[in-house]
Amino acid sequence: MTILEIDELKAGPELDALIAEKVMGWEYLPHRLDQGWPWKVQDGVRATKCPKYSTQMTSAWEVAEKISREQFSIEFRLVSMPSPPHEQDVWRVFILTNADKTICGEGTAPLAICRAALNLVNENFYDE
């Protein structure tokens, strides 16, 4: 995915699944859907559904914590956007990589965290 494609992703189940797989290291197992456990989290642990990373701050915070455990620095800023298309405050999340590159995400706080995390993975700075 390109940075532009990531920045256009809307909050919702598709983005949540991308975060689960690409950032959190979960694996989707469609053949287990009928058993009610379609997600393999880690070490054989299974889950019934994907967390709502892009819409719930408690779930998004798990993403931020995982990134920070990988030795990346994360900064959050609330920015006023008085003109279209936003015309409201938006969150920006900045991740400083080990190559002194800044990865950014924007939107609601959970959405900004998810977009920044996907941009980080996309740039190959992050290993699950």
C-alpha positions as CSV (number, residue, x, y, z in Angstrom):
1,M,0.0,0.0,0.0
2,T,1.1,3.5,-0.7
3,I,1.1,6.3,2.0
4,L,-1.7,7.9,0.1
5,E,-3.8,4.7,0.2
6,I,-3.1,4.3,3.9
7,D,-4.1,7.9,4.6
8,E,-7.4,7.4,2.8
9,L,-8.4,4.3,4.8
10,K,-11.6,4.7,6.7
11,A,-12.0,3.4,10.3
12,G,-13.8,0.1,10.4
13,P,-13.5,-3.7,10.2
14,E,-11.2,-3.8,7.2
15,L,-8.7,-1.4,8.7
16,D,-8.9,-3.3,12.0
17,A,-8.1,-6.6,10.2
18,L,-5.1,-5.0,8.5
19,I,-3.8,-3.8,11.9
20,A,-4.4,-7.2,13.4
21,E,-2.4,-9.0,10.7
22,K,0.3,-6.5,9.7
23,V,1.0,-4.8,13.0
24,M,-0.1,-7.1,15.8
25,G,0.9,-10.3,14.2
26,W,-2.5,-12.0,14.2
27,E,-3.4,-14.5,11.5
28,Y,-6.8,-14.8,9.9
29,L,-8.0,-18.4,9.5
30,P,-11.2,-18.5,7.4
31,H,-11.5,-22.3,7.7
32,R,-12.0,-21.7,11.5
33,L,-14.9,-19.3,11.0
34,D,-17.5,-22.0,11.4
35,Q,-15.9,-23.0,14.7
36,G,-16.1,-19.4,15.9
37,W,-12.4,-18.8,16.3
38,P,-11.2,-17.3,13.1
39,W,-8.2,-15.4,14.5
40,K,-4.9,-16.9,15.7
41,V,-3.4,-14.4,18.0
42,Q,-0.1,-16.0,19.1
43,D,1.2,-19.2,20.6
44,G,-1.9,-21.1,19.4
45,V,-4.3,-18.7,21.2
46,R,-7.4,-18.0,19.2
47,A,-9.9,-15.1,19.2
48,T,-13.5,-14.8,18.1
49,K,-13.2,-11.3,16.6
50,C,-10.8,-8.6,15.8
51,P,-10.5,-5.7,18.2
52,K,-11.8,-2.4,17.0
53,Y,-8.4,-0.8,16.7
54,S,-9.5,2.1,14.4
55,T,-12.5,3.2,16.5
56,Q,-11.9,2.3,20.1
57,M,-9.0,4.1,22.0
58,T,-8.4,1.2,24.3
59,S,-7.7,-1.1,21.4
60,A,-5.7,1.5,19.5
61,W,-3.6,2.0,22.6
62,E,-2.5,-1.6,22.4
63,V,-1.1,-0.8,19.0
64,A,0.7,2.2,20.3
65,E,2.1,0.2,23.2
66,K,3.4,-2.6,20.8
67,I,5.1,0.0,18.7
68,S,6.8,1.7,21.7
69,R,8.0,-1.7,22.9
70,E,9.8,-2.1,19.6
71,Q,11.9,1.0,20.6
72,F,10.1,3.5,18.4
73,S,9.3,7.0,19.8
74,I,5.6,8.0,19.5
75,E,4.3,11.6,19.7
76,F,0.6,12.7,19.7
77,R,-0.6,16.1,18.7
78,L,-4.0,17.6,18.6
79,V,-4.1,20.1,15.6
80,S,-6.8,22.6,14.8
81,M,-8.0,22.4,11.2
82,P,-10.3,25.4,10.7
83,S,-10.7,24.9,6.9
84,P,-12.2,22.1,4.7
85,P,-12.1,19.1,4.6
86,H,-11.7,18.8,8.4
87,E,-13.0,22.0,10.0
88,Q,-12.3,20.5,13.4
89,D,-9.5,19.3,15.5
90,V,-7.6,16.2,14.3
91,W,-5.0,14.0,15.9
92,R,-1.6,13.5,14.3
93,V,0.6,10.6,15.4
94,F,4.3,10.8,14.7
95,I,6.6,7.8,15.0
96,L,10.3,8.4,15.0
97,T,12.1,5.5,13.4
98,N,15.6,4.2,14.0
99,A,16.6,5.7,10.7
100,D,15.5,9.2,11.9
101,K,12.5,9.1,9.7
102,T,9.1,10.4,10.9
103,I,6.0,8.3,10.1
104,C,2.7,10.1,10.4
105,G,-1.0,9.3,10.7
106,E,-3.9,11.6,11.0
107,G,-7.6,11.5,12.0
108,T,-9.4,10.6,15.2
109,A,-6.9,9.4,17.8
110,P,-7.5,5.7,17.1
111,L,-7.5,6.2,13.4
112,A,-4.3,8.3,13.5
113,I,-2.5,5.5,15.5
114,C,-3.7,2.9,13.0
115,R,-2.6,4.9,9.9
116,A,0.8,5.7,11.4
117,A,1.3,2.0,12.4
118,L,0.5,0.9,8.9
119,N,2.8,3.5,7.4
120,L,5.5,2.2,9.7
121,V,5.0,-1.4,8.6
122,N,4.8,-0.3,5.0
123,E,8.2,1.4,5.2
124,N,9.7,-1.9,6.5
125,F,10.9,-0.4,9.8
126,Y,8.9,-2.8,11.9
127,D,9.1,-6.5,12.3
128,E,6.2,-8.3,13.9
